[in-house]
């Protein structure tokens, strides 16, 4: 029986999981794919590092040993980062090797470039593991739901921020306390910026939007906000409104263009994503034929992400055996513009500190009216030292109208502080 050989780039958390799964599945791989699968080389940064359970004869710190091995037909890239991954994947594709990658940072910026090379060389470039860890979402968007016109993809696609917000909501922790716990448990990196500022989720939204709407969206076109400004007081009001606060990545396909954003949102407790807790991820898709579908599961980690990588590897091996690699490459056959963020419409939850005196609410309402902002609900409960906390919920309004209204309010002497601005789904 034919043997398909693999070159593995990276042996960190995910790379280690991939190695273990390949070894674990060795006996059944021939039955699953029609070929034996064998790792022929592993590129690592430090050859002297002790790696328990790994055949040291496979290790190399020279890319030439991998790319120059003509027997290797599949490259698995799990190093992360843009370079040298971009260069290596490009060289592998040009050499006629199939590639499986988990690299969201790379694909969110250079996906179009790499998919074009794969199409030219008629090889596979697969990236299920780049979004939402072990949850199958890229294959459904590119294949299973291909018969739909998808209008919206929204989800919780960062486990670190979801864990933090869950602990703030359920345990009453402050943001700092919840982040510390996430770091202690290994959910948050030593530098958590990419997670808590929404950058990680933004890259995933760019990839999902490109596949769902058949038009290229890159990371720089995604509006991104993080969760660092969410407070215990915001959580308290969310509970009163029978809602939760989640960091949501959302992409919509509208007649005016693609909307692609990441920010904290108030979700009704009845929404399916409201029940996605701790480090789990969930993605909600709306299509014209299928209506609503949801994907839920582990969004990161050694084996969940390795599971997604291995699903792609098995697909590539099957394609290799059947001589049909390169069947699905870039699906972005449209040229839909990305909508300007200022023109996107959202509902808002606003919390502000104002002078507790007659006429203040009327003057605030007048400012909103002047800027085409319609008020849906007003709540005033707390008064301290002559300062009232005012909560206002609006109807859907264009982002630039809301920003103009907020700028105007901040110029008023009676408005002491705008404490929170959170969008509502």
BAMAR-674980 format. One record per residue (C-alpha): residue in one letter; x, y, z. Coordinates in pm, 1 decimal, always signed. Layout:
{A {X Y Z}}
...
END
This chain:
{X {+0.0 +0.0 +0.0}}
{X {+110.4 +354.3 -76.1}}
{X {+273.3 +559.9 +202.1}}
{X {+216.0 +936.3 +217.9}}
{X {+496.7 +1115.5 +400.1}}
{X {+455.5 +1430.6 +608.2}}
{X {+682.9 +1714.3 +713.7}}
{X {+581.1 +1879.4 +1041.8}}
{X {+680.9 +2241.6 +1104.6}}
{X {+670.6 +2310.9 +1477.4}}
{X {+651.0 +2083.2 +1779.6}}
{X {+492.6 +2307.4 +2040.9}}
{X {+154.2 +2247.8 +2201.3}}
{X {-37.0 +2191.1 +1877.3}}
{X {+253.1 +2026.5 +1694.1}}
{X {+295.8 +1783.8 +1981.5}}
{X {-73.9 +1701.6 +1967.7}}
{X {-56.3 +1639.6 +1592.4}}
{X {+243.6 +1406.8 +1636.7}}
{X {+60.6 +1208.7 +1906.1}}
{X {-257.7 +1178.7 +1699.3}}
{X {-69.8 +1054.7 +1392.1}}
{X {+106.0 +793.8 +1604.8}}
{X {-220.2 +698.9 +1775.1}}
{X {-405.5 +660.8 +1444.0}}
{X {-130.1 +482.1 +1251.8}}
{X {-296.2 +139.9 +1244.5}}
{X {-630.1 +273.2 +1118.7}}
{X {-499.2 +539.7 +880.5}}
{X {-483.7 +302.0 +586.1}}
{X {-848.1 +206.1 +637.1}}
{X {-951.2 +571.0 +668.1}}
{X {-754.7 +709.0 +374.9}}
{X {-634.1 +427.6 +150.2}}
{X {-269.4 +495.9 +236.9}}
{X {-24.1 +464.7 +521.7}}
{X {+78.8 +796.4 +676.3}}
{X {+427.6 +858.8 +808.9}}
{X {+608.3 +1160.6 +952.7}}
{X {+937.8 +1194.8 +764.2}}
{X {+1075.5 +1506.6 +931.6}}
{X {+1001.8 +1762.1 +1204.2}}
{X {+1137.6 +2116.6 +1191.2}}
{X {+1215.8 +2256.7 +1537.3}}
{X {+1390.8 +2567.6 +1664.3}}
{X {+1602.1 +2399.2 +1932.4}}
{X {+1744.1 +2053.4 +1866.7}}
{X {+1877.5 +2025.7 +2221.6}}
{X {+1536.1 +2050.2 +2388.7}}
{X {+1420.8 +1721.1 +2541.6}}
{X {+1098.9 +1595.2 +2378.1}}
{X {+952.9 +1292.3 +2551.2}}
{X {+809.3 +1027.2 +2321.0}}
{X {+931.5 +1181.9 +1994.6}}
{X {+1173.1 +1000.4 +1761.5}}
{X {+1479.5 +1227.1 +1772.8}}
{X {+1593.9 +1100.4 +1432.0}}
{X {+1304.2 +1295.0 +1278.2}}
{X {+1413.6 +1630.1 +1422.8}}
{X {+1594.9 +1897.3 +1223.9}}
{X {+1651.1 +2270.2 +1252.1}}
{X {+1712.5 +2308.1 +877.9}}
{X {+1416.5 +2394.8 +652.1}}
{X {+1617.0 +2256.0 +360.1}}
{X {+1586.3 +1906.3 +506.2}}
{X {+1208.0 +1930.3 +479.9}}
{X {+1154.6 +2121.9 +155.8}}
{X {+1433.3 +1928.0 -16.5}}
{X {+1285.3 +1587.8 +67.7}}
{X {+1100.7 +1486.0 -249.6}}
{X {+922.8 +1204.2 -65.5}}
{X {+734.7 +1450.2 +157.6}}
{X {+394.7 +1523.5 +0.9}}
{X {+224.5 +1709.7 +286.6}}
{X {+356.3 +1993.8 +502.1}}
{X {+181.1 +2064.3 +834.0}}
{X {+259.5 +2415.1 +960.0}}
{X {+186.0 +2480.8 +1328.9}}
{X {+465.6 +2727.7 +1410.3}}
{X {+243.5 +3036.8 +1410.1}}
{X {+341.7 +3391.7 +1320.2}}
{X {+369.5 +3544.5 +974.3}}
{X {+738.0 +3480.5 +902.6}}
{X {+903.2 +3245.8 +831.2}}
{X {+571.5 +3059.2 +789.5}}
{X {+466.9 +3266.3 +486.2}}
{X {+793.2 +3198.8 +304.8}}
{X {+798.0 +2830.3 +393.0}}
{X {+436.9 +2765.0 +294.7}}
{X {+486.8 +2954.2 -32.1}}
{X {+794.9 +2747.8 -112.9}}
{X {+619.0 +2423.1 -20.7}}
{X {+319.0 +2500.1 -243.3}}
{X {+543.4 +2599.4 -535.8}}
{X {+729.4 +2271.4 -489.8}}
{X {+401.1 +2086.2 -540.2}}
{X {+353.7 +1991.0 -176.9}}
{X {+12.7 +2007.5 -8.3}}
{X {-11.1 +2222.4 +304.2}}
{X {-223.5 +2204.8 +618.2}}
{X {-191.6 +2507.3 +847.9}}
{X {-339.4 +2638.2 +1173.0}}
{X {-195.5 +2987.0 +1116.3}}
{X {-471.3 +3249.8 +1150.5}}
{X {-224.4 +3541.5 +1167.2}}
{X {-88.9 +3447.5 +825.4}}
{X {-416.0 +3361.2 +652.1}}
{X {-598.1 +3673.3 +772.1}}
{X {-348.2 +3883.2 +575.8}}
{X {-190.5 +3662.3 +308.1}}
{X {-456.2 +3397.3 +249.5}}
{X {-533.2 +3516.5 -101.6}}
{X {-166.4 +3505.6 -203.3}}
{X {-112.1 +3150.9 -73.8}}
{X {-440.0 +3013.0 -210.4}}
{X {-347.8 +3150.5 -554.0}}
{X {-20.3 +2955.6 -546.7}}
{X {-206.4 +2639.9 -438.3}}
{X {-452.6 +2682.1 -725.3}}
{X {-174.0 +2735.6 -977.6}}
{X {+12.7 +2424.6 -860.5}}
{X {-309.1 +2219.2 -816.9}}
{X {-229.9 +2126.9 -457.5}}
{X {-432.5 +2149.5 -137.1}}
{X {-403.6 +2432.9 +116.8}}
{X {-632.5 +2357.0 +411.3}}
{X {-681.4 +2556.5 +730.1}}
{X {-965.3 +2422.2 +942.1}}
{X {-757.8 +2463.9 +1259.0}}
{X {-703.3 +2836.5 +1198.2}}
{X {-1049.1 +2922.4 +1335.6}}
{X {-1217.2 +2799.6 +1655.4}}
{X {-981.2 +2513.8 +1740.0}}
{X {-1154.9 +2177.7 +1724.8}}
{X {-1487.8 +2314.8 +1601.2}}
{X {-1550.3 +2228.7 +1235.0}}
{X {-1643.7 +2564.6 +1081.3}}
{X {-1424.7 +2628.2 +775.2}}
{X {-1521.1 +2304.9 +600.9}}
{X {-1894.7 +2369.0 +660.0}}
{X {-1861.1 +2724.1 +525.2}}
{X {-1662.6 +2614.7 +217.9}}
{X {-1840.1 +2284.5 +147.9}}
{X {-2137.0 +2169.4 +356.7}}
{X {-2319.2 +2506.4 +339.4}}
{X {-2203.8 +2596.2 -13.3}}
{X {-2562.0 +2569.5 -139.4}}
{X {-2660.9 +2867.7 +79.4}}
{X {-2639.6 +3240.3 +43.0}}
{X {-2498.1 +3309.2 +389.7}}
{X {-2599.1 +3646.2 +531.0}}
{X {-2442.2 +3636.0 +878.2}}
{X {-2168.1 +3458.8 +1070.0}}
{X {-2126.4 +3549.9 +1434.5}}
{X {-1950.2 +3379.3 +1717.5}}
{X {-1744.4 +3356.1 +2030.5}}
{X {-1410.0 +3258.6 +1881.3}}
{X {-1166.4 +3339.0 +2161.1}}
{X {-1168.2 +3112.4 +2464.4}}
{X {-956.4 +3340.4 +2685.8}}
{X {-1195.8 +3634.7 +2670.8}}
{X {-1497.3 +3409.0 +2704.3}}
{X {-1347.2 +3254.8 +3018.1}}
{X {-1281.2 +3602.4 +3163.8}}
{X {-1632.3 +3730.2 +3092.5}}
{X {-1786.5 +3408.5 +3226.2}}
{X {-1603.5 +3448.4 +3557.8}}
{X {-1699.1 +3816.1 +3579.0}}
{X {-2062.4 +3725.1 +3515.5}}
{X {-2092.4 +3413.2 +3731.8}}
{X {-1838.8 +3472.2 +4011.7}}
{X {-1843.6 +3850.9 +4039.6}}
{X {-1472.7 +3877.2 +3959.8}}
{X {-1319.1 +4200.9 +3836.1}}
{X {-1156.9 +4199.4 +3493.2}}
{X {-810.1 +4190.4 +3653.9}}
{X {-903.1 +3897.2 +3881.2}}
{X {-1052.8 +3696.1 +3595.7}}
{X {-750.8 +3763.0 +3372.5}}
{X {-521.2 +3646.3 +3651.7}}
{X {-718.0 +3323.0 +3686.1}}
{X {-711.5 +3269.1 +3308.4}}
{X {-333.3 +3315.8 +3310.2}}
{X {-294.2 +3076.4 +3603.5}}
{X {-490.5 +2805.7 +3418.7}}
{X {-297.9 +2856.1 +3094.4}}
{X {-588.6 +3003.7 +2896.8}}
{X {-415.0 +3341.7 +2866.6}}
{X {-62.6 +3397.7 +2734.3}}
{X {+198.7 +3585.8 +2935.5}}
{X {+117.3 +3875.7 +2702.0}}
{X {-262.4 +3851.2 +2659.1}}
{X {-295.3 +4155.5 +2432.0}}
{X {-402.2 +3964.4 +2119.9}}
{X {-684.5 +3801.2 +2314.3}}
{X {-819.5 +4076.1 +2541.1}}
{X {-793.7 +4348.6 +2274.8}}
{X {-987.1 +4136.7 +2022.4}}
{X {-703.2 +4094.4 +1771.3}}
{X {-715.1 +3713.2 +1774.5}}
{X {-1090.8 +3714.2 +1715.8}}
{X {-1051.5 +3977.2 +1442.4}}
{X {-819.3 +3753.8 +1241.7}}
{X {-1066.9 +3467.6 +1264.4}}
{X {-1353.4 +3692.9 +1153.7}}
{X {-1154.1 +3794.2 +843.3}}
{X {-1102.1 +3427.7 +751.7}}
{X {-1465.7 +3326.9 +815.7}}
{X {-1608.9 +3626.2 +629.0}}
{X {-1389.7 +3556.5 +324.6}}
{X {-1512.9 +3197.2 +305.0}}
{X {-1877.3 +3265.4 +394.1}}
{X {-1932.3 +3555.3 +153.9}}
{X {-1694.3 +3448.7 -128.6}}
{X {-1515.1 +3783.8 -115.4}}
{X {-1174.8 +3862.2 +35.9}}
{X {-1171.7 +4029.4 +377.4}}
{X {-833.6 +4096.4 +540.6}}
{X {-756.9 +4165.1 +904.5}}
{X {-699.9 +4539.6 +859.8}}
{X {-1058.9 +4571.2 +732.9}}
{X {-1207.5 +4425.6 +1051.8}}
{X {-1309.1 +4677.4 +1319.7}}
{X {-1174.3 +4544.6 +1649.9}}
{X {-1245.7 +4633.4 +2013.3}}
{X {-1153.5 +4432.0 +2323.2}}
{X {-1299.6 +4363.8 +2667.1}}
{X {-1066.5 +4564.3 +2892.9}}
{X {-1329.7 +4833.3 +2960.8}}
{X {-1603.1 +4595.1 +3076.5}}
{X {-1676.0 +4647.3 +3448.3}}
{X {-1869.9 +4473.1 +3723.0}}
{X {-2130.2 +4747.4 +3694.8}}
{X {-2185.2 +4664.4 +3325.8}}
{X {-2227.9 +4298.2 +3419.7}}
{X {-2483.0 +4395.3 +3686.5}}
{X {-2696.5 +4585.0 +3435.8}}
{X {-2668.8 +4302.3 +3182.3}}
{X {-2817.1 +4065.9 +3439.5}}
{X {-3100.2 +4310.7 +3509.3}}
{X {-3175.4 +4319.2 +3136.8}}
{X {-3175.4 +3935.1 +3118.1}}
{X {-2863.5 +3947.6 +2904.9}}
{X {-2497.8 +3847.2 +2908.0}}
{X {-2190.8 +4027.1 +2774.2}}
{X {-1977.0 +3833.9 +2524.1}}
{X {-1691.2 +3927.9 +2294.4}}
{X {-1858.2 +3867.1 +1959.5}}
{X {-1699.0 +3843.9 +1617.5}}
{X {-1966.5 +3925.1 +1363.0}}
{X {-1969.1 +3939.3 +983.8}}
{X {-2271.8 +4030.9 +773.6}}
{X {-2323.8 +4028.0 +399.6}}
{X {-2538.1 +4333.2 +320.7}}
{X {-2639.6 +4502.5 -7.2}}
{X {-2398.4 +4787.0 +78.9}}
{X {-2103.4 +4558.1 +148.9}}
{X {-1952.6 +4320.5 +403.0}}
{X {-1958.7 +4418.8 +769.5}}
{X {-1675.3 +4266.8 +973.6}}
{X {-1636.2 +4356.1 +1341.8}}
{X {-1528.9 +4233.0 +1684.0}}
{X {-1654.2 +4394.9 +2005.2}}
{X {-1827.3 +4320.6 +2335.9}}
{X {-2203.1 +4283.8 +2292.1}}
{X {-2506.7 +4240.4 +2511.9}}
{X {-2680.4 +3918.7 +2410.6}}
{X {-3022.4 +3814.0 +2531.4}}
{X {-3004.9 +3506.8 +2755.3}}
{X {-3230.1 +3338.3 +2498.5}}
{X {-2969.0 +3360.0 +2221.9}}
{X {-2787.1 +3025.5 +2172.4}}
{X {-2445.2 +3190.6 +2205.7}}
{X {-2536.1 +3322.8 +2552.1}}
{X {-2494.0 +2972.1 +2693.7}}
{X {-2135.8 +2932.5 +2560.5}}
{X {-1932.9 +2944.7 +2882.4}}
{X {-1574.0 +2942.5 +3004.4}}
{X {-1313.7 +2860.8 +2736.1}}
{X {-1560.7 +2710.6 +2489.9}}
{X {-1628.0 +2864.3 +2148.3}}
{X {-1946.9 +2883.0 +1947.1}}
{X {-2022.8 +3000.0 +1592.2}}
{X {-2373.2 +3084.2 +1468.5}}
{X {-2442.7 +3091.1 +1092.7}}
{X {-2751.9 +3208.3 +905.4}}
{X {-2812.7 +3091.0 +548.4}}
{X {-3109.8 +3134.3 +318.0}}
{X {-3166.9 +2759.0 +280.6}}
{X {-3044.7 +2610.4 +608.3}}
{X {-3176.9 +2898.6 +825.4}}
{X {-2978.0 +2894.1 +1154.4}}
{X {-2702.2 +2647.9 +1244.0}}
{X {-2460.8 +2655.5 +1536.6}}
{X {-2120.4 +2497.0 +1595.5}}
{X {-1998.4 +2454.4 +1952.6}}
{X {-1693.8 +2306.1 +2120.6}}
{X {-1338.0 +2352.4 +2240.2}}
{X {-1181.5 +2651.9 +2070.9}}
{X {-816.0 +2584.7 +2148.2}}
{X {-576.6 +2345.4 +2316.4}}
{X {-340.4 +2067.0 +2222.9}}
{X {-583.5 +1798.8 +2107.4}}
{X {-886.7 +2004.5 +1993.6}}
{X {-668.3 +2202.6 +1751.6}}
{X {-471.8 +1890.4 +1654.9}}
{X {-806.7 +1724.1 +1579.5}}
{X {-885.2 +1994.5 +1324.2}}
{X {-537.3 +1964.5 +1172.4}}
{X {-575.1 +1587.7 +1141.3}}
{X {-915.7 +1620.5 +975.7}}
{X {-747.0 +1826.4 +703.9}}
{X {-454.0 +1585.2 +678.8}}
{X {-688.6 +1289.8 +627.1}}
{X {-871.6 +1484.6 +353.9}}
{X {-542.4 +1565.5 +179.1}}
{X {-425.5 +1203.4 +196.1}}
{X {-754.0 +1087.0 +42.0}}
{X {-718.8 +1347.3 -233.3}}
{X {-357.8 +1242.3 -290.6}}
{X {-453.8 +875.2 -324.7}}
{X {-730.8 +965.3 -571.3}}
{X {-513.7 +1210.0 -765.6}}
{X {-749.7 +1503.2 -707.1}}
{X {-560.2 +1751.5 -490.9}}
{X {-641.3 +2116.9 -553.6}}
{X {-1016.7 +2054.0 -584.3}}
{X {-1102.0 +2342.5 -349.4}}
{X {-873.0 +2642.3 -331.8}}
{X {-978.8 +3007.2 -305.0}}
{X {-1357.8 +3045.8 -294.9}}
{X {-1347.5 +3428.6 -316.5}}
{X {-1489.9 +3472.3 -664.8}}
{X {-1675.0 +3795.1 -575.8}}
{X {-1539.6 +4145.1 -521.9}}
{X {-1777.0 +4275.9 -255.7}}
{X {-1652.9 +4591.0 -80.0}}
{X {-1604.4 +4597.9 +294.9}}
{X {-1846.0 +4847.9 +443.1}}
{X {-1711.7 +5152.8 +626.1}}
{X {-1748.7 +5102.7 +998.6}}
{X {-1910.7 +5445.5 +1039.6}}
{X {-2205.6 +5329.5 +828.3}}
{X {-2277.5 +5010.8 +1025.6}}
{X {-2595.9 +5020.6 +1233.3}}
{X {-2601.4 +4895.9 +1593.4}}
{X {-2808.0 +4920.0 +1908.7}}
{X {-2621.0 +5064.1 +2206.3}}
{X {-2610.5 +5032.5 +2584.9}}
{X {-2470.0 +5352.5 +2737.6}}
{X {-2382.7 +5418.2 +3101.6}}
{X {-2298.7 +5774.9 +3203.2}}
{X {-2254.7 +5992.3 +3511.0}}
{X {-2453.2 +6318.3 +3503.6}}
{X {-2556.9 +6598.8 +3738.3}}
{X {-2868.4 +6502.9 +3931.6}}
{X {-3073.1 +6811.2 +3858.0}}
{X {-3389.6 +6903.7 +3664.9}}
{X {-3361.0 +6932.0 +3287.9}}
{X {-3047.5 +6717.0 +3244.5}}
{X {-3230.1 +6417.3 +3098.6}}
{X {-3423.9 +6642.2 +2862.0}}
{X {-3103.5 +6806.8 +2738.0}}
{X {-2939.8 +6466.7 +2682.8}}
{X {-3244.8 +6344.3 +2492.0}}
{X {-3227.2 +6659.0 +2281.2}}
{X {-2864.4 +6587.3 +2187.3}}
{X {-2951.6 +6232.2 +2084.0}}
{X {-3242.2 +6358.4 +1875.5}}
{X {-3021.1 +6611.3 +1700.9}}
{X {-2785.6 +6330.9 +1597.3}}
{X {-3058.0 +6090.1 +1481.3}}
{X {-3023.7 +5857.6 +1780.3}}
{X {-3353.5 +5708.4 +1898.2}}
{X {-3378.7 +5618.5 +2269.2}}
{X {-3545.0 +5287.6 +2355.2}}
{X {-3500.4 +5273.1 +2734.4}}
{X {-3375.0 +5494.6 +3019.4}}
{X {-3282.7 +5367.0 +3367.7}}
{X {-3168.2 +5579.2 +3663.4}}
{X {-3105.7 +5402.9 +3995.5}}
{X {-2791.0 +5531.4 +4160.6}}
{X {-2739.1 +5884.1 +4295.4}}
{X {-2417.3 +5968.6 +4482.8}}
{X {-2308.9 +6316.7 +4594.2}}
{X {-2536.5 +6485.2 +4345.3}}
{X {-2424.0 +6263.3 +4054.8}}
{X {-2674.8 +6026.6 +3892.9}}
{X {-2583.6 +5714.5 +3696.2}}
{X {-2789.7 +5710.6 +3380.8}}
{X {-2830.3 +5404.8 +3159.4}}
{X {-2965.9 +5454.8 +2808.3}}
{X {-3044.5 +5183.6 +2554.7}}
{X {-3089.5 +5298.9 +2195.2}}
{X {-3252.6 +5164.2 +1883.9}}
{X {-3027.2 +5074.0 +1589.0}}
{X {-2827.0 +5375.7 +1477.0}}
{X {-2532.0 +5434.0 +1246.4}}
{X {-2197.3 +5428.4 +1424.1}}
{X {-2103.3 +5779.8 +1315.0}}
{X {-2431.7 +5923.5 +1442.6}}
{X {-2367.5 +5766.9 +1782.3}}
{X {-2007.1 +5889.0 +1791.2}}
{X {-2117.2 +6243.3 +1705.2}}
{X {-2376.9 +6230.2 +1983.3}}
{X {-2117.4 +6107.4 +2235.9}}
{X {-1872.4 +6381.4 +2133.7}}
{X {-2150.2 +6638.6 +2182.8}}
{X {-2245.4 +6497.0 +2524.8}}
{X {-1887.0 +6513.5 +2647.3}}
{X {-1889.9 +6887.7 +2580.5}}
{X {-2183.0 +6937.3 +2819.0}}
{X {-2096.5 +7051.1 +3173.4}}
{X {-2376.2 +6837.2 +3319.5}}
{X {-2226.3 +6515.6 +3173.8}}
{X {-1936.0 +6415.5 +3397.7}}
{X {-1840.4 +6083.9 +3237.4}}
{X {-1948.3 +5834.0 +2975.5}}
{X {-1860.0 +5516.4 +3164.3}}
{X {-1956.0 +5247.0 +2912.2}}
{X {-2047.9 +5214.3 +2547.5}}
{X {-2148.5 +4856.9 +2463.1}}
{X {-2333.6 +4735.5 +2156.6}}
{X {-2643.1 +4520.2 +2184.4}}
{X {-2736.9 +4242.1 +1942.5}}
END
